[in-house]
Amino acid sequence: MEKKWWHSSVVYQVYPRSFQDSDGDGIGDLRGIIQRLDYLAELGIDVIWLSPVYKSPNDDNGYDISDYQAISPEFGTMADMEELIDQAKKRDIRIVMDLVVNHTSDEHPWFIEAQKGRDNAFRDFYIWREPAEDGGLPNELLSVFSGPAWEFDENSGQYYLHLYSKKQPDLNWENPKVHEQIWSMMNFWLEKGIGGFRMDVIDTIGKVPDQLITTNGPKLHAYLQEMNQRTFGNYDVLTVGETWGATPEIAKLYSNPDREELSMVFQFEHIGLDQQPDKPKWDTKPLDFIELKAVFTKWQTELDGKGWNSLFWNNHDIPRIVSNWGDDSEEYRVVSAKMFATFLHVLKGTPYIYQGEEIGMINTPVSSIEEIDDIESKNMYHERIAQGCDPQAVLASINKKGRDNSRRPMQWDATAHAGFTSGTPWLALNPLYEEINVATDYLKEDSIFKHYQKLIQLRKEHELVVWGEYRELLPEDPQLYVYERSYEGETWLVVINFYGTAAVYKDPSRQAASIILSNYINSGMELSNLTLRPYEAVIYQLS
């Protein structure tokens, strides 16, 4: 595999509404991000994945775009965006822009024109269908955000498709004119010097709604190959696709360099392991740790040499991992957060850090629907209440899986509003921000931030982390995740206790070892009989 810069990079996701407000309106903005670039440079990251900052009415917090080539005024101006790209480059950081091409906002000029009538030139930019014979919905497709995926347009007497909010009409990728507009827009941003794209729900652009196919449609990969040829394939950039339904075989289609599609994809098999089979994400079950290890091992081995892995625990759609699968108590939050970081960052692939992960930010429970901003959570709440569900049980599901958990403002210090804004934050902060914040964590010698710094540095300094072979040991152990990375005669052993009770690792055949990094002080080195403390994670170099 030809070596690319992004193979050894570490990406940091910025959710701009919640990162840093520079003007006191309570909403994070581009100038706020610029103010914090030195912090990100010190952390050691190479790439910022910037969630959408395009003009948008914010029905889905910017993932409903009304103008692809304009900046939303709440975030700043195009001049601010250009300065962010330039200032990041001066710190050897590239900006990867989040791009939504499955749908637009219903306030996009294309859709406003399309609604004017069946003969409008933009009508075929979207997906329209006649009512069923009984006058009802064209078919039974459902929206990800609850309810039918079809919305009736009174003016024309037809339904339009929206796989997400009704204010997010799906683009018609069967129309070549849509392609031309999208390619032109993508090249507009590439020419500004961005470092690539994160492609939102990209596996849905090949949908065949009449056959109830929403993901992995028959023309999907042809569309992506054309996209590559007409846009980012002509630049040295990173591209990552959000693909909720990907298997390793499908991921190879996207990320095999011979196919000229994307650099990598986000697969979510590990994220869905606490979800009941064939149920929505809100219906959870206990995590099966052995299954979790099996999923990571499957992706590490099956993509080896045939594609590229993205590595992540959190993003703007996924609650804080340290709360969901770890331990966010005062006693164990720090070592638990470091354990998850170690678990991930020594694997093969490109790691992604979500803002606040590097200081161990946690979930924020709510007690009322009035405290919730997220459209997905609100829609689910009202749908389930209408079905007669217990409101407290519904809120418990939202507290565990709701997207607001990850969207709370970044906790910079212990001052008012955690140093995020001088105004009123758009979304309430976690009440523990005075204890959990960058300034407090930064001062500690054993801080989570410094642990992430060290892990990032290991990736930069050791080709073993980037290119080494992966081999799992003890796949059936109910508490330990143990794996090796080997490269050019050198072998590292990663030993992780995933739980809050002590665990013993025994391997009489092991050679002597030295510790490269641990999330505790004074970790043991006797691998023939090693007792690990709660959430202990150690990287050994074998000799």
PAFILUM-258461 format. One record per residue (C-alpha): residue number from 0; x, y, z; residue in one letter. Coordinates in nm, 3 decimals. Example, Ala and Ser with C-alpha at 12.3 -4.5 7.8 and 13.67 -1.06 7.14 Angstrom:
BEGIN
<0,<1.230,-0.450,0.780>,'a'>
<1,<1.367,-0.106,0.714>,'s'>
This chain:
BEGIN
<0,<0.000,0.000,0.000>,'m'>
<1,<0.138,0.340,-0.099>,'e'>
<2,<0.209,0.544,0.213>,'k'>
<3,<-0.002,0.858,0.250>,'k'>
<4,<0.028,1.138,0.504>,'w'>
<5,<-0.306,1.049,0.662>,'w'>
<6,<-0.195,0.695,0.748>,'h'>
<7,<0.012,0.833,1.036>,'s'>
<8,<-0.214,1.127,1.123>,'s'>
<9,<-0.442,1.183,1.421>,'v'>
<10,<-0.771,1.366,1.361>,'v'>
<11,<-0.955,1.588,1.611>,'y'>
<12,<-1.324,1.658,1.555>,'q'>
<13,<-1.447,2.009,1.631>,'v'>
<14,<-1.821,2.058,1.673>,'y'>
<15,<-1.814,2.433,1.611>,'p'>
<16,<-2.132,2.530,1.799>,'r'>
<17,<-1.978,2.392,2.116>,'s'>
<18,<-1.603,2.445,2.088>,'f'>
<19,<-1.528,2.813,2.160>,'q'>
<20,<-1.742,3.126,2.136>,'d'>
<21,<-1.549,3.442,2.053>,'s'>
<22,<-1.827,3.704,2.047>,'d'>
<23,<-2.048,3.628,2.348>,'g'>
<24,<-2.357,3.510,2.164>,'d'>
<25,<-2.340,3.168,2.329>,'g'>
<26,<-2.260,2.984,2.007>,'i'>
<27,<-1.912,2.861,1.916>,'g'>
<28,<-1.762,3.009,1.600>,'d'>
<29,<-1.469,3.006,1.360>,'l'>
<30,<-1.274,3.277,1.538>,'r'>
<31,<-1.311,3.077,1.857>,'g'>
<32,<-1.151,2.778,1.685>,'i'>
<33,<-0.867,3.001,1.563>,'i'>
<34,<-0.808,3.111,1.924>,'q'>
<35,<-0.764,2.747,2.028>,'r'>
<36,<-0.535,2.626,1.748>,'l'>
<37,<-0.227,2.642,1.969>,'d'>
<38,<-0.401,2.409,2.216>,'y'>
<39,<-0.468,2.158,1.938>,'l'>
<40,<-0.114,2.192,1.807>,'a'>
<41,<0.020,2.119,2.155>,'e'>
<42,<-0.200,1.810,2.178>,'l'>
<43,<-0.022,1.696,1.863>,'g'>
<44,<-0.308,1.639,1.619>,'i'>
<45,<-0.257,1.676,1.243>,'d'>
<46,<-0.613,1.726,1.118>,'v'>
<47,<-0.927,1.905,1.232>,'i'>
<48,<-1.251,1.746,1.118>,'w'>
<49,<-1.481,2.047,1.120>,'l'>
<50,<-1.853,1.971,1.155>,'s'>
<51,<-2.067,2.179,0.912>,'p'>
<52,<-2.026,2.556,0.917>,'v'>
<53,<-2.221,2.620,0.594>,'y'>
<54,<-2.528,2.843,0.585>,'k'>
<55,<-2.814,2.651,0.745>,'s'>
<56,<-3.146,2.705,0.926>,'p'>
<57,<-3.014,2.453,1.184>,'n'>
<58,<-3.301,2.210,1.193>,'d'>
<59,<-3.030,1.946,1.240>,'d'>
<60,<-2.751,2.173,1.367>,'n'>
<61,<-2.591,2.243,1.030>,'g'>
<62,<-2.642,1.905,0.866>,'y'>
<63,<-2.924,2.074,0.675>,'d'>
<64,<-2.734,2.298,0.433>,'i'>
<65,<-2.906,2.589,0.258>,'s'>
<66,<-2.593,2.723,0.083>,'d'>
<67,<-2.284,2.503,0.033>,'y'>
<68,<-2.062,2.799,-0.058>,'q'>
<69,<-2.149,3.037,0.225>,'a'>
<70,<-2.065,3.036,0.596>,'i'>
<71,<-2.348,3.048,0.848>,'s'>
<72,<-2.344,3.398,1.005>,'p'>
<73,<-2.348,3.250,1.357>,'e'>
<74,<-2.006,3.096,1.282>,'f'>
<75,<-1.854,3.395,1.106>,'g'>
<76,<-1.762,3.485,0.750>,'t'>
<77,<-1.585,3.330,0.455>,'m'>
<78,<-1.284,3.546,0.548>,'a'>
<79,<-1.286,3.380,0.892>,'d'>
<80,<-1.297,3.038,0.726>,'m'>
<81,<-1.005,3.125,0.501>,'e'>
<82,<-0.809,3.252,0.802>,'e'>
<83,<-0.880,2.929,0.989>,'l'>
<84,<-0.746,2.724,0.697>,'i'>
<85,<-0.438,2.948,0.677>,'d'>
<86,<-0.368,2.960,1.052>,'q'>
<87,<-0.411,2.585,1.083>,'a'>
<88,<-0.165,2.527,0.797>,'k'>
<89,<0.094,2.739,0.980>,'k'>
<90,<0.069,2.485,1.260>,'r'>
<91,<0.083,2.187,1.021>,'d'>
<92,<-0.285,2.116,1.077>,'i'>
<93,<-0.522,2.048,0.788>,'r'>
<94,<-0.895,2.124,0.788>,'i'>
<95,<-1.123,1.842,0.676>,'v'>
<96,<-1.472,1.976,0.612>,'m'>
<97,<-1.787,1.785,0.695>,'d'>
<98,<-1.999,1.760,0.379>,'l'>
<99,<-2.361,1.647,0.341>,'v'>
<100,<-2.454,1.551,-0.015>,'v'>
<101,<-2.734,1.302,0.054>,'n'>
<102,<-2.973,1.587,0.127>,'h'>
<103,<-3.000,1.964,0.155>,'t'>
<104,<-3.212,2.192,0.368>,'s'>
<105,<-3.564,2.259,0.243>,'d'>
<106,<-3.449,2.622,0.245>,'e'>
<107,<-3.182,2.556,-0.019>,'h'>
<108,<-3.256,2.749,-0.341>,'p'>
<109,<-3.269,2.422,-0.533>,'w'>
<110,<-3.557,2.292,-0.322>,'f'>
<111,<-3.735,2.626,-0.312>,'i'>
<112,<-3.734,2.616,-0.693>,'e'>
<113,<-3.830,2.247,-0.701>,'a'>
<114,<-4.141,2.317,-0.494>,'q'>
<115,<-4.271,2.567,-0.749>,'k'>
<116,<-4.408,2.293,-0.969>,'g'>
<117,<-4.355,1.966,-1.150>,'r'>
<118,<-4.213,2.142,-1.456>,'d'>
<119,<-3.952,2.345,-1.268>,'n'>
<120,<-3.591,2.298,-1.385>,'a'>
<121,<-3.486,2.194,-1.033>,'f'>
<122,<-3.775,1.955,-0.972>,'r'>
<123,<-3.564,1.652,-1.057>,'d'>
<124,<-3.291,1.756,-0.813>,'f'>
<125,<-3.502,1.580,-0.548>,'y'>
<126,<-3.701,1.258,-0.522>,'i'>
<127,<-4.075,1.292,-0.579>,'w'>
<128,<-4.343,1.024,-0.596>,'r'>
<129,<-4.715,1.008,-0.656>,'e'>
<130,<-4.939,0.907,-0.366>,'p'>
<131,<-5.031,0.540,-0.340>,'a'>
<132,<-5.356,0.426,-0.498>,'e'>
<133,<-5.536,0.488,-0.170>,'d'>
<134,<-5.394,0.840,-0.160>,'g'>
<135,<-5.147,0.757,0.114>,'g'>
<136,<-4.770,0.729,0.139>,'l'>
<137,<-4.578,0.599,-0.166>,'p'>
<138,<-4.434,0.315,0.047>,'n'>
<139,<-4.338,0.220,0.401>,'e'>
<140,<-3.990,0.378,0.417>,'l'>
<141,<-3.920,0.533,0.757>,'l'>
<142,<-3.714,0.835,0.853>,'s'>
<143,<-3.410,0.788,1.076>,'v'>
<144,<-3.557,1.075,1.280>,'f'>
<145,<-3.888,0.890,1.341>,'s'>
<146,<-4.204,0.871,1.131>,'g'>
<147,<-4.248,0.823,0.755>,'p'>
<148,<-3.970,0.917,0.512>,'a'>
<149,<-4.224,1.085,0.282>,'w'>
<150,<-4.367,1.437,0.318>,'e'>
<151,<-4.668,1.556,0.117>,'f'>
<152,<-4.630,1.871,-0.092>,'d'>
<153,<-4.971,2.038,-0.116>,'e'>
<154,<-4.872,2.255,-0.410>,'n'>
<155,<-4.795,1.968,-0.650>,'s'>
<156,<-4.986,1.681,-0.495>,'g'>
<157,<-4.670,1.468,-0.469>,'q'>
<158,<-4.455,1.338,-0.186>,'y'>
<159,<-4.083,1.411,-0.150>,'y'>
<160,<-3.834,1.177,0.019>,'l'>
<161,<-3.649,1.266,0.339>,'h'>
<162,<-3.453,0.990,0.507>,'l'>
<163,<-3.388,1.232,0.795>,'y'>
<164,<-3.589,1.540,0.898>,'s'>
<165,<-3.872,1.658,0.672>,'k'>
<166,<-3.665,1.976,0.641>,'k'>
<167,<-3.385,1.765,0.485>,'q'>
<168,<-3.514,1.656,0.142>,'p'>
<169,<-3.300,1.391,-0.027>,'d'>
<170,<-3.112,1.481,-0.343>,'l'>
<171,<-3.175,1.273,-0.655>,'n'>
<172,<-2.841,1.120,-0.745>,'w'>
<173,<-2.994,0.966,-1.058>,'e'>
<174,<-2.983,1.317,-1.204>,'n'>
<175,<-2.644,1.400,-1.367>,'p'>
<176,<-2.712,1.772,-1.314>,'k'>
<177,<-2.696,1.711,-0.938>,'v'>
<178,<-2.351,1.557,-0.987>,'h'>
<179,<-2.224,1.860,-1.177>,'e'>
<180,<-2.341,2.099,-0.906>,'q'>
<181,<-2.186,1.884,-0.632>,'i'>
<182,<-1.851,1.847,-0.814>,'w'>
<183,<-1.833,2.223,-0.870>,'s'>
<184,<-1.903,2.292,-0.503>,'m'>
<185,<-1.647,2.038,-0.379>,'m'>
<186,<-1.378,2.183,-0.604>,'n'>
<187,<-1.464,2.530,-0.473>,'f'>
<188,<-1.356,2.415,-0.126>,'w'>
<189,<-1.059,2.207,-0.242>,'l'>
<190,<-0.922,2.511,-0.422>,'e'>
<191,<-0.933,2.700,-0.093>,'k'>
<192,<-0.677,2.453,0.043>,'g'>
<193,<-0.881,2.230,0.270>,'i'>
<194,<-0.737,1.891,0.364>,'g'>
<195,<-1.032,1.681,0.252>,'g'>
<196,<-1.389,1.586,0.334>,'f'>
<197,<-1.578,1.382,0.590>,'r'>
<198,<-1.876,1.258,0.388>,'m'>
<199,<-2.195,1.249,0.596>,'d'>
<200,<-2.416,0.936,0.552>,'v'>
<201,<-2.244,0.880,0.219>,'i'>
<202,<-2.374,0.523,0.186>,'d'>
<203,<-2.725,0.662,0.129>,'t'>
<204,<-2.658,0.851,-0.197>,'i'>
<205,<-2.715,0.533,-0.400>,'g'>
<206,<-3.060,0.472,-0.250>,'k'>
<207,<-3.340,0.308,-0.454>,'v'>
<208,<-3.648,0.417,-0.260>,'p'>
<209,<-3.898,0.226,-0.474>,'d'>
<210,<-3.719,-0.096,-0.374>,'q'>
<211,<-3.686,0.017,-0.010>,'l'>
<212,<-3.305,0.032,-0.051>,'i'>
<213,<-3.163,0.318,0.156>,'t'>
<214,<-2.795,0.220,0.193>,'t'>
<215,<-2.538,0.043,-0.026>,'n'>
<216,<-2.746,0.086,-0.342>,'g'>
<217,<-2.627,-0.061,-0.673>,'p'>
<218,<-2.485,0.268,-0.810>,'k'>
<219,<-2.321,0.390,-0.489>,'l'>
<220,<-1.963,0.298,-0.579>,'h'>
<221,<-1.995,0.427,-0.934>,'a'>
<222,<-2.101,0.763,-0.791>,'y'>
<223,<-1.803,0.765,-0.552>,'l'>
<224,<-1.556,0.676,-0.826>,'q'>
<225,<-1.691,0.962,-1.038>,'e'>
<226,<-1.669,1.192,-0.734>,'m'>
<227,<-1.306,1.089,-0.683>,'n'>
<228,<-1.218,1.147,-1.048>,'q'>
<229,<-1.391,1.483,-1.069>,'r'>
<230,<-1.292,1.632,-0.733>,'t'>
<231,<-1.067,1.514,-0.448>,'f'>
<232,<-0.880,1.252,-0.650>,'g'>
<233,<-0.690,1.542,-0.803>,'n'>
<234,<-0.566,1.659,-0.460>,'y'>
<235,<-0.356,1.508,-0.182>,'d'>
<236,<-0.633,1.496,0.076>,'v'>
<237,<-0.806,1.271,0.330>,'l'>
<238,<-1.161,1.150,0.265>,'t'>
<239,<-1.366,0.952,0.514>,'v'>
<240,<-1.721,0.831,0.464>,'g'>
<241,<-1.985,0.780,0.732>,'e'>
<242,<-2.119,0.430,0.656>,'t'>
<243,<-2.341,0.291,0.930>,'w'>
<244,<-2.412,-0.032,0.743>,'g'>
<245,<-2.057,-0.118,0.635>,'a'>
<246,<-1.908,-0.465,0.674>,'t'>
<247,<-1.536,-0.531,0.617>,'p'>
<248,<-1.615,-0.651,0.263>,'e'>
<249,<-1.806,-0.332,0.189>,'i'>
<250,<-1.535,-0.118,0.353>,'a'>
<251,<-1.276,-0.269,0.118>,'k'>
<252,<-1.479,-0.139,-0.176>,'l'>
<253,<-1.460,0.214,-0.037>,'y'>
<254,<-1.101,0.221,0.085>,'s'>
<255,<-0.904,-0.011,-0.143>,'n'>
<256,<-0.666,0.235,-0.313>,'p'>
<257,<-0.694,0.051,-0.645>,'d'>
<258,<-1.065,0.141,-0.665>,'r'>
<259,<-1.011,0.518,-0.625>,'e'>
<260,<-1.301,0.597,-0.395>,'e'>
<261,<-1.231,0.715,-0.036>,'l'>
<262,<-0.935,0.706,0.202>,'s'>
<263,<-1.136,0.522,0.468>,'m'>
<264,<-1.482,0.488,0.619>,'v'>
<265,<-1.635,0.509,0.963>,'f'>
<266,<-1.792,0.174,1.044>,'q'>
<267,<-2.014,0.148,1.349>,'f'>
<268,<-2.029,-0.222,1.425>,'e'>
<269,<-1.860,-0.176,1.762>,'h'>
<270,<-2.085,0.120,1.851>,'i'>
<271,<-2.400,-0.088,1.799>,'g'>
<272,<-2.300,-0.372,2.031>,'l'>
<273,<-2.511,-0.241,2.321>,'d'>
<274,<-2.818,-0.222,2.098>,'q'>
<275,<-3.086,-0.491,2.095>,'q'>
<276,<-3.091,-0.680,1.761>,'p'>
<277,<-3.325,-0.526,1.501>,'d'>
<278,<-3.425,-0.250,1.742>,'k'>
<279,<-3.353,0.126,1.737>,'p'>
<280,<-3.044,0.252,1.914>,'k'>
<281,<-3.257,0.356,2.212>,'w'>
<282,<-3.329,-0.007,2.303>,'d'>
<283,<-3.007,-0.117,2.469>,'t'>
<284,<-2.861,-0.429,2.622>,'k'>
<285,<-2.544,-0.494,2.825>,'p'>
<286,<-2.222,-0.476,2.625>,'l'>
<287,<-2.069,-0.816,2.542>,'d'>
<288,<-1.696,-0.752,2.589>,'f'>
<289,<-1.586,-1.067,2.406>,'i'>
<290,<-1.799,-0.959,2.112>,'e'>
<291,<-1.642,-0.611,2.127>,'l'>
<292,<-1.293,-0.761,2.101>,'k'>
<293,<-1.403,-0.988,1.817>,'a'>
<294,<-1.534,-0.689,1.619>,'v'>
<295,<-1.210,-0.494,1.658>,'f'>
<296,<-1.003,-0.798,1.564>,'t'>
<297,<-1.220,-0.866,1.260>,'k'>
<298,<-1.172,-0.514,1.128>,'w'>
<299,<-0.800,-0.510,1.211>,'q'>
<300,<-0.734,-0.835,1.026>,'t'>
<301,<-0.978,-0.825,0.735>,'e'>
<302,<-0.884,-0.475,0.618>,'l'>
<303,<-0.511,-0.537,0.660>,'d'>
<304,<-0.343,-0.447,0.332>,'g'>
<305,<-0.680,-0.420,0.153>,'k'>
<306,<-0.819,-0.100,0.300>,'g'>
<307,<-0.776,0.135,0.594>,'w'>
<308,<-0.943,0.157,0.934>,'n'>
<309,<-1.073,0.464,1.110>,'s'>
<310,<-1.048,0.433,1.488>,'l'>
<311,<-1.295,0.613,1.714>,'f'>
<312,<-1.507,0.591,2.026>,'w'>
<313,<-1.695,0.922,2.014>,'n'>
<314,<-1.834,1.180,1.776>,'n'>
<315,<-2.114,1.439,1.766>,'h'>
<316,<-2.374,1.160,1.733>,'d'>
<317,<-2.236,0.921,1.995>,'i'>
<318,<-2.248,0.974,2.374>,'p'>
<319,<-1.931,0.990,2.581>,'r'>
<320,<-1.763,0.649,2.593>,'i'>
<321,<-1.626,0.692,2.945>,'v'>
<322,<-1.985,0.723,3.072>,'s'>
<323,<-2.142,0.452,2.858>,'n'>
<324,<-1.888,0.169,2.867>,'w'>
<325,<-1.640,0.296,3.120>,'g'>
<326,<-1.662,0.451,3.465>,'d'>
<327,<-1.721,0.825,3.501>,'d'>
<328,<-1.707,0.821,3.881>,'s'>
<329,<-1.462,1.050,4.058>,'e'>
<330,<-1.252,0.747,4.154>,'e'>
<331,<-1.206,0.594,3.811>,'y'>
<332,<-1.291,0.853,3.545>,'r'>
<333,<-0.929,0.945,3.471>,'v'>
<334,<-0.786,0.593,3.444>,'v'>
<335,<-1.097,0.475,3.259>,'s'>
<336,<-1.063,0.754,3.000>,'a'>
<337,<-0.693,0.673,2.955>,'k'>
<338,<-0.779,0.304,2.917>,'m'>
<339,<-1.012,0.376,2.626>,'f'>
<340,<-0.746,0.595,2.465>,'a'>
<341,<-0.479,0.325,2.496>,'t'>
<342,<-0.721,0.057,2.371>,'f'>
<343,<-0.770,0.251,2.047>,'l'>
<344,<-0.456,0.447,1.968>,'h'>
<345,<-0.217,0.154,1.935>,'v'>
<346,<-0.439,-0.019,1.678>,'l'>
<347,<-0.378,0.002,1.303>,'k'>
<348,<-0.572,0.284,1.141>,'g'>
<349,<-0.627,0.658,1.170>,'t'>
<350,<-0.746,0.763,1.520>,'p'>
<351,<-1.016,1.026,1.568>,'y'>
<352,<-1.050,1.225,1.891>,'i'>
<353,<-1.378,1.402,1.961>,'y'>
<354,<-1.351,1.736,2.139>,'q'>
<355,<-1.336,1.692,2.515>,'g'>
<356,<-1.242,1.326,2.491>,'e'>
<357,<-0.884,1.425,2.568>,'e'>
<358,<-0.990,1.557,2.910>,'i'>
<359,<-1.243,1.282,2.991>,'g'>
<360,<-1.569,1.475,2.942>,'m'>
<361,<-1.877,1.277,3.047>,'i'>
<362,<-2.247,1.244,2.966>,'n'>
<363,<-2.500,1.498,3.100>,'t'>
<364,<-2.828,1.344,3.222>,'p'>
<365,<-3.151,1.542,3.186>,'v'>
<366,<-3.477,1.513,3.379>,'s'>
<367,<-3.716,1.677,3.133>,'s'>
<368,<-3.778,1.696,2.758>,'i'>
<369,<-3.750,2.075,2.791>,'e'>
<370,<-3.376,2.032,2.855>,'e'>
<371,<-3.319,1.858,2.520>,'i'>
<372,<-3.210,2.028,2.197>,'d'>
<373,<-3.145,1.733,1.964>,'d'>
<374,<-3.417,1.679,1.701>,'i'>
<375,<-3.363,1.303,1.693>,'e'>
<376,<-3.412,1.272,2.070>,'s'>
<377,<-3.715,1.503,2.075>,'k'>
<378,<-3.887,1.319,1.789>,'n'>
<379,<-3.828,0.982,1.955>,'m'>
<380,<-3.958,1.112,2.288>,'y'>
<381,<-4.286,1.240,2.143>,'h'>
<382,<-4.331,0.927,1.931>,'e'>
<383,<-4.288,0.694,2.228>,'r'>
<384,<-4.501,0.902,2.463>,'i'>
<385,<-4.779,0.885,2.200>,'a'>
<386,<-4.737,0.506,2.207>,'q'>
<387,<-4.799,0.505,2.583>,'g'>
<388,<-4.439,0.457,2.700>,'c'>
<389,<-4.330,0.568,3.047>,'d'>
<390,<-4.175,0.918,3.019>,'p'>
<391,<-3.902,0.833,3.272>,'q'>
<392,<-3.802,0.524,3.076>,'a'>
<393,<-3.786,0.728,2.755>,'v'>
<394,<-3.569,0.991,2.925>,'l'>
<395,<-3.342,0.716,3.057>,'a'>
<396,<-3.287,0.600,2.697>,'s'>
<397,<-3.208,0.956,2.591>,'i'>
<398,<-2.966,1.000,2.880>,'n'>
<399,<-2.778,0.693,2.763>,'k'>
<400,<-2.787,0.735,2.384>,'k'>
<401,<-2.898,1.093,2.309>,'g'>
<402,<-2.677,1.313,2.095>,'r'>
<403,<-2.685,1.614,2.329>,'d'>
<404,<-2.445,1.420,2.555>,'n'>
<405,<-2.160,1.483,2.313>,'s'>
<406,<-2.273,1.831,2.206>,'r'>
<407,<-2.243,2.012,2.539>,'r'>
<408,<-2.001,2.308,2.525>,'p'>
<409,<-1.630,2.236,2.562>,'m'>
<410,<-1.510,2.271,2.921>,'q'>
<411,<-1.204,2.496,2.914>,'w'>
<412,<-1.176,2.613,3.275>,'d'>
<413,<-1.367,2.659,3.601>,'a'>
<414,<-1.489,3.014,3.531>,'t'>
<415,<-1.848,3.098,3.438>,'a'>
<416,<-1.973,2.883,3.149>,'h'>
<417,<-1.642,2.693,3.156>,'a'>
<418,<-1.463,2.959,2.952>,'g'>
<419,<-1.672,2.862,2.649>,'f'>
<420,<-1.862,3.191,2.625>,'t'>
<421,<-1.915,3.521,2.803>,'s'>
<422,<-2.285,3.494,2.714>,'g'>
<423,<-2.551,3.228,2.767>,'t'>
<424,<-2.448,2.893,2.614>,'p'>
<425,<-2.677,2.758,2.340>,'w'>
<426,<-2.687,2.428,2.531>,'l'>
<427,<-2.637,2.391,2.905>,'a'>
<428,<-2.296,2.277,3.025>,'l'>
<429,<-2.228,1.962,3.220>,'n'>
<430,<-2.269,2.062,3.589>,'p'>
<431,<-1.930,1.911,3.677>,'l'>
<432,<-1.736,2.147,3.450>,'y'>
<433,<-1.561,2.310,3.748>,'e'>
<434,<-1.387,1.977,3.817>,'e'>
<435,<-1.361,1.847,3.458>,'i'>
<436,<-1.197,2.104,3.232>,'n'>
<437,<-0.885,2.167,3.028>,'v'>
<438,<-0.719,2.400,3.278>,'a'>
<439,<-0.759,2.157,3.569>,'t'>
<440,<-0.657,1.849,3.371>,'d'>
<441,<-0.365,2.025,3.207>,'y'>
<442,<-0.194,2.099,3.538>,'l'>
<443,<-0.188,1.736,3.651>,'k'>
<444,<0.126,1.538,3.581>,'e'>
<445,<-0.085,1.228,3.518>,'d'>
<446,<-0.352,1.411,3.316>,'s'>
<447,<-0.568,1.255,3.045>,'i'>
<448,<-0.448,1.528,2.807>,'f'>
<449,<-0.083,1.430,2.859>,'k'>
<450,<-0.172,1.063,2.807>,'h'>
<451,<-0.327,1.149,2.470>,'y'>
<452,<-0.018,1.356,2.387>,'q'>
<453,<0.204,1.056,2.454>,'k'>
<454,<-0.012,0.820,2.248>,'l'>
<455,<-0.008,1.064,1.956>,'i'>
<456,<0.369,1.096,1.985>,'q'>
<457,<0.410,0.717,1.977>,'l'>
<458,<0.226,0.711,1.644>,'r'>
<459,<0.450,0.983,1.503>,'k'>
<460,<0.775,0.827,1.623>,'e'>
<461,<0.715,0.455,1.567>,'h'>
<462,<0.622,0.307,1.231>,'e'>
<463,<0.520,-0.005,1.422>,'l'>
<464,<0.205,0.176,1.540>,'v'>
<465,<0.112,0.276,1.186>,'v'>
<466,<0.219,-0.029,0.986>,'w'>
<467,<0.274,-0.315,1.231>,'g'>
<468,<0.088,-0.645,1.213>,'e'>
<469,<-0.191,-0.704,1.464>,'y'>
<470,<-0.248,-1.024,1.659>,'r'>
<471,<-0.501,-1.070,1.938>,'e'>
<472,<-0.423,-1.291,2.237>,'l'>
<473,<-0.682,-1.428,2.482>,'l'>
<474,<-0.993,-1.362,2.268>,'p'>
<475,<-1.215,-1.546,2.518>,'e'>
<476,<-1.092,-1.369,2.829>,'d'>
<477,<-1.396,-1.196,2.989>,'p'>
<478,<-1.199,-0.901,3.127>,'q'>
<479,<-0.870,-0.852,2.940>,'l'>
<480,<-0.800,-0.727,2.589>,'y'>
<481,<-0.446,-0.830,2.496>,'v'>
<482,<-0.292,-0.775,2.155>,'y'>
<483,<0.046,-0.753,1.985>,'e'>
<484,<0.175,-0.513,1.721>,'r'>
<485,<0.485,-0.631,1.531>,'s'>
<486,<0.701,-0.459,1.270>,'y'>
<487,<1.050,-0.523,1.135>,'e'>
<488,<1.155,-0.748,1.422>,'g'>
<489,<1.005,-0.538,1.702>,'e'>
<490,<0.698,-0.639,1.902>,'t'>
<491,<0.478,-0.441,2.140>,'w'>
<492,<0.227,-0.601,2.374>,'l'>
<493,<-0.084,-0.408,2.480>,'v'>
<494,<-0.256,-0.538,2.795>,'v'>
<495,<-0.588,-0.380,2.892>,'i'>
<496,<-0.819,-0.443,3.186>,'n'>
<497,<-1.157,-0.325,3.057>,'f'>
<498,<-1.334,-0.339,3.395>,'y'>
<499,<-1.331,-0.194,3.746>,'g'>
<500,<-1.200,-0.501,3.927>,'t'>
<501,<-0.848,-0.643,3.931>,'a'>
<502,<-0.751,-0.899,3.667>,'a'>
<503,<-0.457,-1.136,3.624>,'v'>
<504,<-0.261,-1.190,3.303>,'y'>
<505,<-0.037,-1.498,3.296>,'k'>
<506,<0.199,-1.601,3.021>,'d'>
<507,<0.498,-1.807,3.144>,'p'>
<508,<0.651,-1.803,2.796>,'s'>
<509,<0.690,-1.428,2.784>,'r'>
<510,<1.031,-1.269,2.753>,'q'>
<511,<1.139,-0.973,2.961>,'a'>
<512,<0.962,-0.652,2.879>,'a'>
<513,<0.991,-0.279,2.935>,'s'>
<514,<0.701,-0.039,2.975>,'i'>
<515,<0.643,0.211,2.696>,'i'>
<516,<0.331,0.372,2.845>,'l'>
<517,<0.084,0.301,3.127>,'s'>
<518,<-0.224,0.477,3.260>,'n'>
<519,<-0.107,0.410,3.618>,'y'>
<520,<0.226,0.470,3.789>,'i'>
<521,<0.429,0.167,3.895>,'n'>
<522,<0.270,-0.086,3.659>,'s'>
<523,<0.402,-0.439,3.688>,'g'>
<524,<0.652,-0.581,3.442>,'m'>
<525,<0.641,-0.952,3.526>,'e'>
<526,<0.431,-1.080,3.237>,'l'>
<527,<0.440,-1.438,3.359>,'s'>
<528,<0.206,-1.336,3.641>,'n'>
<529,<0.076,-0.980,3.612>,'l'>
<530,<-0.206,-0.832,3.822>,'t'>
<531,<-0.378,-0.535,3.659>,'l'>
<532,<-0.566,-0.277,3.861>,'r'>
<533,<-0.913,-0.149,3.762>,'p'>
<534,<-0.905,-0.012,3.406>,'y'>
<535,<-0.528,-0.051,3.388>,'e'>
<536,<-0.379,-0.034,3.039>,'a'>
<537,<-0.008,-0.093,2.967>,'v'>
<538,<0.198,-0.095,2.648>,'i'>
<539,<0.507,-0.316,2.673>,'y'>
<540,<0.805,-0.350,2.443>,'q'>
<541,<0.909,-0.713,2.431>,'l'>
<542,<1.279,-0.794,2.427>,'s'>
